[in-house]
């Protein structure tokens, strides 16, 4: 629609129109709306300008999250940095899931953060962008039986080790969320406390692992509905613990986690 024709429309129509345009078009319309004699149209432009400012700040935040990894690549003259994170250490049931992500560059996926800070809808949206952008990743899933056999700490790092060994690409450095490195791998490593909220690749790994594990727990809920796994994802909510006391554990419960519960 031509701008002169658009400016003749009411505010509701204009708001609906601009809600369907790309952010790249915002500056043009912001400028045109600022020239309008109508205060309501000027306000639409002001609102668009604020949205654009927020978008630019988010782009800068994502650039900052990639900077840590980028600096390692530059300082060490390397390309292949594997970022690792896990989901599922704390639940009473289900697997632990580890994901490794390797970024060639900043994929410019916005609103990435520690998966725990994101809504389920936002995690799924980011996950779909990861797939569309063909970002390299690998997951490793260790079930409750292995967790009971090895303990959760050793099971987690075994899964991380498996991801690194089987990633399918030469790894020159590993970034790990937390304060421990993988003991049985002879590759330069850096453990970063709260890395899933500081480093882009680790945050993406966190999201992939979370979406993967949540999907599994939703499927388990269909088999064992009395525990409400689709809701609690295996964590020890009151509802979950009450169900454990009433029905006892099911085959995906971690026996080593239940000693003081039932």
Backbone as CSV, one residue per row, in Angstrom:
resi,resn,N_x,N_y,N_z,CA_x,CA_y,CA_z,C_x,C_y,C_z
1,UNK,0.846,-1.199,0.000,0.000,0.000,0.000,0.880,1.248,0.000
2,UNK,0.529,2.208,-0.837,1.266,3.465,-0.898,1.128,4.214,0.427
3,UNK,2.194,4.915,0.821,2.213,5.578,2.117,1.110,6.622,2.242
4,UNK,0.826,7.371,1.162,-0.226,8.395,1.226,-1.588,7.774,1.492
5,UNK,-1.814,6.602,0.903,-3.079,5.901,1.120,-3.145,5.350,2.548
6,UNK,-2.000,4.843,3.031,-1.950,4.293,4.382,-2.257,5.370,5.429
7,UNK,-1.722,6.562,5.216,-1.888,7.644,6.184,-3.329,8.142,6.277
8,UNK,-4.142,7.759,5.322,-5.556,8.135,5.351,-6.392,7.191,6.222
9,UNK,-5.812,6.057,6.583,-6.534,5.039,7.329,-6.557,5.376,8.814
10,UNK,-7.439,4.686,9.560,-7.501,4.916,10.999,-6.357,4.202,11.718
11,UNK,-6.177,4.530,12.993,-5.036,4.005,13.757,-5.054,2.486,13.852
12,UNK,-6.235,1.923,14.035,-6.343,0.467,14.154,-5.847,-0.220,12.890
13,UNK,-6.212,0.314,11.737,-5.778,-0.259,10.457,-4.260,-0.151,10.322
14,UNK,-3.719,1.020,10.672,-2.272,1.243,10.520,-1.486,0.319,11.453
15,UNK,-1.957,0.172,12.700,-1.288,-0.734,13.636,-1.265,-2.157,13.104
16,UNK,-2.375,-2.587,12.542,-2.443,-3.936,11.971,-1.493,-4.064,10.788
17,UNK,-1.417,-3.007,9.985,-0.530,-3.023,8.811,0.928,-3.174,9.229
18,UNK,1.363,-2.340,10.185,2.783,-2.364,10.567,3.135,-3.629,11.351
19,UNK,2.132,-4.298,11.935,2.413,-5.543,12.649,2.833,-6.654,11.698
20,UNK,2.613,-6.445,10.403,2.920,-7.477,9.407,4.103,-7.127,8.510
21,UNK,4.801,-6.048,8.836,5.960,-5.690,8.021,7.247,-6.139,8.706
22,UNK,8.319,-6.237,7.932,9.616,-6.651,8.468,10.271,-5.486,9.206
23,UNK,11.116,-5.822,10.183,11.799,-4.780,10.954,12.667,-3.894,10.058
24,UNK,13.176,-4.471,8.964,14.013,-3.696,8.050,13.246,-2.522,7.441
25,UNK,11.920,-2.624,7.398,11.094,-1.560,6.825,10.708,-0.501,7.854
26,UNK,10.992,-0.766,9.112,10.558,0.146,10.173,11.055,1.580,9.995
27,UNK,12.356,1.798,9.706,12.838,3.189,9.632,12.046,4.054,8.649
28,UNK,11.682,3.496,7.511,10.917,4.264,6.521,9.576,4.706,7.103
29,UNK,8.850,3.775,7.693,7.523,4.092,8.226,7.605,4.983,9.461
30,UNK,8.622,4.773,10.285,8.811,5.643,11.449,8.975,7.089,10.998
31,UNK,9.785,7.277,9.981,10.001,8.634,9.446,8.718,9.230,8.891
32,UNK,7.976,8.430,8.117,6.734,8.927,7.511,5.683,9.254,8.571
33,UNK,5.586,8.410,9.582,4.584,8.636,10.628,4.922,9.875,11.463
34,UNK,6.213,10.142,11.617,6.631,11.313,12.404,6.224,12.613,11.726
35,UNK,6.001,12.564,10.411,5.621,13.759,9.648,4.118,13.992,9.632
36,UNK,3.384,13.022,10.142,1.929,13.137,10.135,1.458,14.215,11.122
37,UNK,0.367,14.855,10.787,-0.224,15.845,11.685,-1.050,15.182,12.787
38,UNK,-1.367,13.926,12.600,-2.194,13.207,13.579,-1.314,12.646,14.699
39,UNK,-1.660,13.005,15.925,-0.895,12.540,17.078,-0.932,11.023,17.190
40,UNK,-2.073,10.413,16.863,-2.206,8.953,16.982,-1.240,8.232,16.048
41,UNK,-1.038,8.797,14.854,-0.109,8.177,13.894,1.333,8.418,14.336
42,UNK,1.593,9.615,14.860,2.934,9.885,15.400,3.276,8.880,16.506
43,UNK,2.292,8.584,17.349,2.512,7.645,18.459,2.804,6.238,17.963
44,UNK,2.194,5.857,16.848,2.504,4.546,16.263,3.970,4.503,15.859
45,UNK,4.442,5.597,15.266,5.852,5.680,14.884,6.768,5.617,16.084
46,UNK,6.381,6.286,17.167,7.179,6.263,18.405,7.248,4.846,18.964
47,UNK,6.109,4.163,18.962,6.064,2.776,19.446,6.958,1.878,18.595
48,UNK,6.933,2.075,17.280,7.787,1.285,16.376,9.256,1.562,16.645
49,UNK,9.562,2.823,16.919,10.950,3.209,17.198,11.465,2.518,18.454
50,UNK,10.601,2.427,19.475,10.988,1.742,20.716,11.230,0.257,20.462
51,UNK,10.382,-0.369,19.647,10.561,-1.775,19.307,11.877,-1.991,18.571
52,UNK,12.192,-1.055,17.685,13.432,-1.160,16.920,14.644,-1.025,17.827
53,UNK,14.553,-0.116,18.802,15.649,0.048,19.761,15.861,-1.240,20.564
54,UNK,14.754,-1.865,20.993,14.849,-3.119,21.742,15.480,-4.217,20.892
55,UNK,15.107,-4.244,19.618,15.661,-5.243,18.705,17.166,-5.067,18.557
56,UNK,17.606,-3.824,18.402,19.038,-3.555,18.244,19.801,-3.939,19.503
57,UNK,19.199,-3.671,20.666,19.837,-4.060,21.932,19.942,-5.575,22.046
58,UNK,18.910,-6.271,21.583,18.935,-7.739,21.630,20.009,-8.289,20.692
59,UNK,20.148,-7.685,19.525,21.197,-8.114,18.587,22.578,-7.938,19.211
60,UNK,22.765,-6.827,19.916,24.044,-6.576,20.585,24.286,-7.573,21.706
61,UNK,23.210,-7.923,22.433,23.338,-8.910,23.516,23.784,-10.258,22.954
62,UNK,23.208,-10.669,21.844,23.578,-11.936,21.217,25.020,-11.875,20.708
63,UNK,25.410,-10.745,20.146,26.807,-10.578,19.704,27.761,-10.725,20.881
64,UNK,27.380,-10.143,22.017,28.212,-10.252,23.228,28.307,-11.700,23.691
65,UNK,27.208,-12.456,23.587,27.225,-13.866,23.993,28.151,-14.685,23.106
66,UNK,28.286,-14.278,21.843,29.173,-15.016,20.926,30.632,-14.576,21.080
67,UNK,30.858,-13.432,21.707,32.192,-12.838,21.766,33.202,-13.740,22.477
68,UNK,32.786,-14.416,23.559,33.694,-15.281,24.322,34.278,-16.356,23.421
69,UNK,33.402,-17.036,22.709,33.836,-18.101,21.800,34.667,-17.532,20.653
70,UNK,34.224,-16.418,20.121,34.939,-15.772,19.014,36.361,-15.417,19.425
71,UNK,36.523,-14.909,20.645,37.855,-14.510,21.116,38.777,-15.716,21.263
72,UNK,38.240,-16.851,21.699,39.048,-18.077,21.799,39.520,-18.501,20.409
73,UNK,38.628,-18.436,19.440,38.990,-18.811,18.070,40.108,-17.926,17.532
74,UNK,40.009,-16.629,17.828,41.018,-15.683,17.330,42.339,-15.855,18.066
75,UNK,42.291,-15.906,19.394,43.531,-15.960,20.182,44.287,-17.270,19.979
76,UNK,43.550,-18.380,19.811,44.186,-19.688,19.640,44.333,-20.085,18.174
77,UNK,43.853,-19.221,17.276,43.903,-19.493,15.832,43.254,-20.840,15.500
78,UNK,42.034,-21.024,15.995,41.293,-22.266,15.772,39.898,-21.938,15.229
79,UNK,39.189,-22.978,14.815,37.848,-22.799,14.275,36.784,-23.620,14.996
80,UNK,37.165,-24.821,15.447,36.167,-25.787,15.917,36.069,-25.830,17.445
81,UNK,35.143,-25.051,17.959,34.902,-24.994,19.404,33.573,-25.691,19.697
82,UNK,33.636,-26.706,20.552,32.426,-27.444,20.940,31.901,-26.882,22.257
83,UNK,30.618,-26.552,22.276,29.973,-26.023,23.482,29.038,-27.082,24.051
84,UNK,29.194,-27.399,25.330,28.442,-28.491,25.954,27.574,-28.013,27.113
85,UNK,26.385,-28.589,27.192,25.549,-28.383,28.363,24.653,-29.597,28.555
86,UNK,24.093,-29.704,29.759,23.224,-30.836,30.089,21.897,-30.349,30.642
87,UNK,20.914,-31.205,30.565,19.618,-30.976,31.200,19.180,-32.281,31.848
88,UNK,18.706,-32.198,33.083,18.152,-33.387,33.720,18.982,-33.981,34.833
89,UNK,19.818,-33.189,35.473,20.578,-33.732,36.609,19.679,-33.958,37.818
90,UNK,18.736,-33.062,38.041,17.989,-33.064,39.283,16.733,-33.906,39.364
91,UNK,16.100,-34.278,38.260,14.817,-34.990,38.342,14.910,-36.352,39.030
92,UNK,13.780,-36.809,39.524,13.679,-38.127,40.140,13.477,-39.223,39.096
93,UNK,13.123,-38.822,37.883,12.829,-39.805,36.834,13.320,-39.301,35.490
94,UNK,13.539,-40.267,34.589,13.928,-39.916,33.227,15.430,-39.795,33.049
95,UNK,15.854,-39.504,31.827,17.278,-39.485,31.490,17.942,-38.148,31.796
96,UNK,19.244,-38.138,31.692,20.007,-36.907,31.588,20.363,-36.754,30.106
97,UNK,20.229,-35.548,29.588,20.492,-35.288,28.175,21.600,-34.253,28.058
98,UNK,22.623,-34.589,27.289,23.733,-33.677,27.022,23.692,-33.292,25.554
99,UNK,23.985,-32.040,25.276,24.071,-31.585,23.890,25.375,-30.840,23.664
100,UNK,25.973,-31.086,22.511,27.144,-30.345,22.068,26.819,-29.570,20.810
101,UNK,27.181,-28.296,20.785,26.919,-27.420,19.644,28.245,-26.849,19.151
102,UNK,28.396,-26.815,17.822,29.575,-26.193,17.219,29.103,-25.137,16.220
103,UNK,29.471,-23.890,16.490,29.063,-22.776,15.641,30.197,-22.353,14.714
104,UNK,29.883,-22.163,13.446,30.871,-21.622,12.515,31.006,-20.114,12.700
105,UNK,29.894,-19.481,13.034,29.862,-18.044,13.284,28.618,-17.733,14.115
106,UNK,28.352,-16.476,14.321,27.155,-16.073,15.058,25.928,-16.309,14.175
107,UNK,25.034,-17.217,14.550,23.880,-17.519,13.708,22.772,-16.470,13.780
108,UNK,22.959,-15.465,14.656,21.989,-14.368,14.786,20.578,-14.866,15.105
109,UNK,20.493,-15.807,16.025,19.203,-16.219,16.569,18.971,-15.402,17.831
110,UNK,17.885,-14.645,17.844,17.636,-13.727,18.954,16.946,-14.414,20.123
111,UNK,17.067,-13.789,21.282,16.408,-14.185,22.530,16.932,-15.506,23.097
112,UNK,18.114,-15.916,22.657,18.755,-17.112,23.208,19.215,-16.816,24.629
113,UNK,19.001,-17.792,25.504,19.424,-17.645,26.895,19.469,-19.031,27.524
114,UNK,19.856,-19.087,28.781,19.739,-20.328,29.542,18.311,-20.853,29.372
115,UNK,18.181,-22.128,29.017,16.863,-22.689,28.706,15.873,-22.547,29.853
116,UNK,16.391,-22.524,31.083,15.506,-22.410,32.255,14.843,-21.037,32.336
117,UNK,15.426,-20.046,31.666,14.891,-18.684,31.705,13.893,-18.418,30.576
118,UNK,13.693,-19.391,29.710,12.824,-19.207,28.545,11.528,-19.992,28.702
119,UNK,10.484,-19.499,28.092,9.216,-20.231,28.085,9.336,-21.432,27.155
120,UNK,8.447,-22.391,27.323,8.451,-23.560,26.445,8.259,-23.141,24.995
121,UNK,7.382,-22.182,24.765,7.128,-21.702,23.405,8.374,-21.088,22.789
122,UNK,9.088,-20.271,23.575,10.301,-19.635,23.058,11.399,-20.667,22.799
123,UNK,11.528,-21.659,23.670,12.532,-22.711,23.444,12.257,-23.443,22.133
124,UNK,11.005,-23.781,21.909,10.646,-24.499,20.681,10.886,-23.641,19.444
125,UNK,10.612,-22.351,19.554,10.846,-21.440,18.432,12.330,-21.364,18.096
126,UNK,13.166,-21.236,19.141,14.615,-21.176,18.915,15.121,-22.508,18.361
127,UNK,14.599,-23.602,18.887,14.995,-24.931,18.400,14.693,-25.066,16.905
128,UNK,13.535,-24.589,16.473,13.178,-24.684,15.044,14.127,-23.840,14.200
129,UNK,14.584,-22.704,14.741,15.556,-21.881,14.020,16.915,-22.574,13.931
130,UNK,17.287,-23.279,14.993,18.533,-24.047,14.983,18.512,-25.071,13.868
131,UNK,17.372,-25.755,13.716,17.234,-26.759,12.656,17.289,-26.103,11.287
132,UNK,16.563,-25.002,11.119,16.509,-24.319,9.823,17.875,-23.806,9.398
133,UNK,18.664,-23.354,10.378,19.985,-22.812,10.064,21.058,-23.899,9.970
134,UNK,20.634,-25.155,10.142,21.538,-26.301,10.004,22.758,-26.192,10.921
135,UNK,22.524,-25.759,12.143,23.602,-25.665,13.128,24.026,-27.074,13.543
136,UNK,25.332,-27.288,13.611,25.860,-28.611,13.948,25.690,-28.893,15.443
137,UNK,25.049,-30.015,15.757,24.917,-30.401,17.153,24.777,-31.912,17.273
138,UNK,25.049,-32.400,18.475,24.864,-33.816,18.771,24.357,-33.948,20.198
139,UNK,23.404,-34.870,20.396,22.897,-35.125,21.743,23.287,-36.529,22.193
140,UNK,23.391,-36.678,23.492,23.642,-37.984,24.111,22.663,-38.134,25.263
141,UNK,21.983,-39.276,25.299,20.951,-39.522,26.297,21.332,-40.744,27.127
142,UNK,21.444,-40.559,28.438,21.727,-41.681,29.330,20.536,-41.875,30.255
143,UNK,20.015,-43.107,30.288,18.771,-43.349,31.019,18.993,-43.513,32.519
144,UNK,17.904,-43.695,33.230,17.934,-43.776,34.686,18.761,-44.947,35.202
145,UNK,18.814,-46.042,34.440,19.599,-47.198,34.887,21.090,-46.886,34.916
146,UNK,21.556,-46.179,33.912,22.971,-45.790,33.879,23.249,-44.755,34.972
147,UNK,22.301,-43.847,35.190,22.455,-42.857,36.266,22.578,-43.558,37.615
148,UNK,21.749,-44.577,37.845,21.819,-45.325,39.108,23.125,-46.093,39.232
149,UNK,23.621,-46.569,38.108,24.863,-47.365,38.118,26.089,-46.489,38.356
150,UNK,26.150,-45.326,37.698,27.355,-44.492,37.726,27.286,-43.344,38.726
151,UNK,26.135,-42.911,39.102,25.736,-41.696,39.816,25.578,-40.571,38.789
152,UNK,24.804,-39.557,39.162,24.420,-38.537,38.184,25.609,-37.720,37.692
153,UNK,26.571,-37.449,38.570,27.743,-36.680,38.142,28.522,-37.436,37.081
154,UNK,28.864,-38.697,37.372,29.650,-39.479,36.421,28.876,-39.757,35.137
155,UNK,27.560,-39.960,35.259,26.741,-40.200,34.066,26.729,-38.973,33.165
156,UNK,26.630,-37.802,33.777,26.619,-36.555,32.999,27.911,-36.382,32.230
157,UNK,29.035,-36.595,32.893,30.323,-36.391,32.227,30.652,-37.520,31.259
158,UNK,30.104,-38.699,31.479,30.227,-39.765,30.484,29.489,-39.356,29.210
159,UNK,28.301,-38.785,29.376,27.523,-38.332,28.223,28.260,-37.218,27.479
160,UNK,28.861,-36.296,28.232,29.632,-35.226,27.604,30.821,-35.785,26.829
161,UNK,31.491,-36.755,27.437,32.623,-37.401,26.784,32.185,-38.094,25.502
162,UNK,31.048,-38.773,25.555,30.532,-39.468,24.371,30.222,-38.495,23.243
163,UNK,29.636,-37.344,23.597,29.337,-36.333,22.578,30.621,-35.867,21.908
164,UNK,31.640,-35.580,22.717,32.910,-35.093,22.167,33.585,-36.134,21.278
165,UNK,33.618,-37.388,21.746,34.268,-38.450,20.974,33.543,-38.743,19.666
166,UNK,32.230,-38.589,19.677,31.435,-39.000,18.515,30.845,-37.831,17.740
167,UNK,31.387,-36.647,17.940,30.790,-35.482,17.299,30.892,-35.521,15.779
168,UNK,31.932,-36.162,15.294,32.068,-36.298,13.839,32.848,-35.179,13.193
169,UNK,33.445,-34.327,14.004,34.259,-33.238,13.472,35.398,-32.974,14.448
170,UNK,36.558,-32.633,13.908,37.721,-32.365,14.756,37.414,-31.225,15.721
171,UNK,37.662,-31.459,17.010,37.379,-30.465,18.045,38.702,-29.892,18.552
172,UNK,38.796,-28.566,18.593,40.026,-27.910,19.012,39.921,-27.291,20.408
173,UNK,38.717,-27.062,20.872,38.507,-26.520,22.216,37.088,-26.867,22.639
174,UNK,36.919,-27.092,23.947,35.589,-27.392,24.477,35.235,-26.369,25.546
175,UNK,34.039,-25.809,25.426,33.482,-24.926,26.448,32.362,-25.667,27.153
176,UNK,32.432,-25.747,28.485,31.470,-26.543,29.255,30.784,-25.659,30.278
177,UNK,29.478,-25.800,30.368,28.749,-25.093,31.421,29.058,-25.731,32.773
178,UNK,29.423,-24.908,33.750,29.698,-25.436,35.079,31.119,-25.149,35.533
179,UNK,31.601,-25.960,36.468,32.939,-25.729,37.040,33.865,-26.935,36.907
180,UNK,33.473,-27.905,36.067,34.279,-29.112,35.891,34.547,-29.361,34.410
181,UNK,35.752,-29.820,34.104,36.056,-30.221,32.727,35.926,-31.744,32.620
182,UNK,36.010,-32.253,31.391,35.913,-33.699,31.155,37.296,-34.303,31.344
183,UNK,37.415,-35.209,32.308,38.737,-35.710,32.709,39.393,-36.619,31.673
184,UNK,38.595,-37.369,30.900,39.194,-38.382,30.025,39.354,-37.924,28.582
185,UNK,39.360,-36.612,28.354,39.520,-36.097,26.992,40.718,-35.159,26.940
186,UNK,41.632,-35.426,26.024,42.847,-34.635,25.893,42.646,-33.520,24.859
187,UNK,41.747,-32.625,25.185,41.449,-31.460,24.344,41.396,-30.248,25.262
188,UNK,41.894,-29.110,24.805,41.803,-27.892,25.610,40.348,-27.639,25.990
189,UNK,40.114,-27.348,27.269,38.754,-27.155,27.756,38.690,-25.963,28.704
190,UNK,37.526,-25.344,28.724,37.256,-24.270,29.664,35.880,-24.489,30.265
191,UNK,35.825,-24.581,31.593,34.537,-24.668,32.285,34.108,-23.255,32.662
192,UNK,32.873,-22.928,32.345,32.368,-21.570,32.577,31.125,-21.636,33.462
193,UNK,31.230,-21.125,34.668,30.077,-21.100,35.574,28.982,-20.213,34.980
194,UNK,27.771,-20.725,34.964,26.623,-20.053,34.337,26.888,-19.762,32.863
195,UNK,27.601,-20.676,32.227,27.922,-20.509,30.815,26.702,-20.482,29.918
196,UNK,25.600,-21.134,30.375,24.400,-21.163,29.547,23.693,-19.821,29.479
197,UNK,24.104,-18.850,30.291,23.555,-17.506,30.167,24.610,-16.500,29.693
198,UNK,25.845,-17.004,29.459,26.937,-16.117,29.055,27.457,-16.395,27.647
199,UNK,27.396,-17.664,27.229,28.033,-18.077,25.976,26.980,-18.636,25.027
200,UNK,26.942,-18.115,23.822,25.876,-18.432,22.877,25.784,-19.920,22.579
201,UNK,26.909,-20.559,22.271,26.890,-21.975,21.922,26.397,-22.841,23.068
202,UNK,26.795,-22.506,24.295,26.339,-23.268,25.455,24.838,-23.066,25.663
203,UNK,24.371,-21.837,25.496,22.939,-21.563,25.641,22.124,-22.342,24.604
204,UNK,22.611,-22.403,23.376,21.918,-23.173,22.341,21.906,-24.660,22.694
205,UNK,23.026,-25.160,23.214,23.082,-26.561,23.638,22.080,-26.829,24.746
206,UNK,21.972,-25.879,25.674,21.015,-25.994,26.768,19.584,-26.101,26.239
207,UNK,19.266,-25.288,25.250,17.913,-25.275,24.682,17.617,-26.576,23.953
208,UNK,18.568,-27.056,23.154,18.368,-28.320,22.435,18.158,-29.465,23.417
209,UNK,19.008,-29.519,24.440,18.892,-30.591,25.440,17.554,-30.528,26.163
210,UNK,17.119,-29.323,26.498,15.855,-29.150,27.217,14.661,-29.564,26.355
211,UNK,14.639,-29.119,25.116,13.535,-29.481,24.218,13.503,-30.991,23.989
212,UNK,14.693,-31.584,23.827,14.798,-33.032,23.612,14.267,-33.793,24.823
213,UNK,14.732,-33.420,26.016,14.319,-34.142,27.221,12.838,-33.931,27.529
214,UNK,12.367,-32.708,27.384,10.945,-32.436,27.640,10.057,-33.270,26.732
215,UNK,10.475,-33.390,25.474,9.702,-34.213,24.533,9.644,-35.663,24.968
216,UNK,10.747,-36.176,25.492,10.772,-37.549,25.985,9.848,-37.733,27.181
217,UNK,9.867,-36.763,28.089,9.041,-36.884,29.292,7.551,-36.782,28.963
218,UNK,7.225,-36.016,27.948,5.828,-35.940,27.503,5.377,-37.296,26.961
219,UNK,6.262,-37.975,26.258,5.938,-39.321,25.747,5.821,-40.325,26.897
220,UNK,6.711,-40.205,27.884,6.631,-41.102,29.050,5.321,-40.895,29.816
221,UNK,4.811,-39.669,29.783,3.556,-39.379,30.474,2.402,-40.215,29.910
222,UNK,2.488,-40.531,28.635,1.440,-41.345,28.003,1.483,-42.788,28.509
223,UNK,2.674,-43.221,28.912,2.842,-44.591,29.408,2.563,-44.672,30.906
224,UNK,3.002,-43.637,31.634,2.845,-43.602,33.088,2.117,-42.315,33.500
225,UNK,0.850,-42.179,33.151,0.129,-40.907,33.372,-0.046,-40.527,34.841
226,UNK,0.044,-41.507,35.731,-0.206,-41.220,37.147,0.854,-40.303,37.767
227,UNK,2.021,-40.173,37.098,3.101,-39.347,37.651,3.120,-37.928,37.070
228,UNK,2.303,-37.674,36.058,2.187,-36.330,35.453,3.525,-35.829,34.909
229,UNK,4.245,-36.712,34.212,5.559,-36.346,33.688,5.507,-35.210,32.668
230,UNK,4.410,-35.086,31.934,4.319,-34.004,30.953,4.324,-32.645,31.641
231,UNK,3.895,-32.637,32.902,3.825,-31.394,33.670,5.100,-31.151,34.473
232,UNK,5.576,-32.179,35.176,6.719,-31.963,36.077,8.070,-32.357,35.476
233,UNK,8.034,-33.033,34.310,9.259,-33.461,33.606,10.167,-34.332,34.464
234,UNK,9.571,-34.978,35.475,10.329,-35.879,36.328,10.872,-35.245,37.587
235,UNK,10.731,-33.922,37.711,11.235,-33.238,38.907,10.339,-33.536,40.113
236,UNK,10.888,-33.328,41.293,10.221,-33.751,42.522,9.189,-32.784,43.042
237,UNK,8.172,-32.515,42.266,7.073,-31.673,42.734,6.259,-32.436,43.780
238,UNK,5.439,-31.715,44.517,4.591,-32.360,45.527,3.677,-33.393,44.871
239,UNK,3.106,-33.037,43.728,2.212,-33.937,43.018,2.933,-35.221,42.610
240,UNK,4.172,-35.077,42.169,4.977,-36.224,41.755,5.314,-37.112,42.956
241,UNK,5.745,-36.487,44.039,6.108,-37.256,45.234,4.891,-37.964,45.828
242,UNK,3.751,-37.289,45.815,2.514,-37.924,46.297,2.183,-39.155,45.460
243,UNK,2.389,-39.043,44.146,2.125,-40.185,43.256,3.103,-41.329,43.525
244,UNK,4.354,-40.978,43.803,5.354,-41.997,44.135,4.961,-42.763,45.399
245,UNK,4.493,-42.036,46.395,4.096,-42.681,47.648,2.858,-43.555,47.464
246,UNK,2.013,-43.162,46.533,0.775,-43.912,46.302,0.997,-45.123,45.405
247,UNK,1.771,-44.934,44.318,1.907,-45.985,43.307,3.267,-46.685,43.327
248,UNK,4.241,-46.084,44.031,5.589,-46.624,43.961,6.264,-46.165,42.682
249,UNK,7.562,-46.472,42.514,8.290,-46.028,41.320,7.916,-46.825,40.078
250,UNK,8.125,-46.200,38.923,7.928,-46.873,37.633,9.307,-47.160,37.031
251,UNK,9.379,-47.836,35.897,10.679,-48.230,35.336,11.627,-47.099,34.972
252,UNK,11.141,-45.859,34.853,12.075,-44.781,34.501,12.504,-43.954,35.713
253,UNK,12.068,-44.335,36.911,12.508,-43.616,38.107,13.951,-43.975,38.455
254,UNK,14.670,-43.017,39.000,16.046,-43.209,39.438,16.006,-43.711,40.891
255,UNK,16.284,-44.969,41.078,16.196,-45.559,42.416,17.126,-44.869,43.402
256,UNK,18.287,-44.434,42.909,19.265,-43.789,43.795,18.782,-42.420,44.281
257,UNK,17.762,-41.873,43.636,17.236,-40.575,44.025,16.051,-40.688,44.996
258,UNK,15.586,-41.906,45.221,14.322,-42.078,45.954,14.506,-42.547,47.397
259,UNK,15.749,-42.723,47.824,16.019,-43.343,49.130,15.379,-42.578,50.301
260,UNK,15.327,-41.279,50.201,14.785,-40.479,51.305,13.366,-39.997,51.031
261,UNK,12.747,-40.567,49.984,11.410,-40.126,49.598,10.357,-41.182,49.859
262,UNK,10.672,-42.420,49.490,9.705,-43.516,49.702,10.369,-44.669,50.451
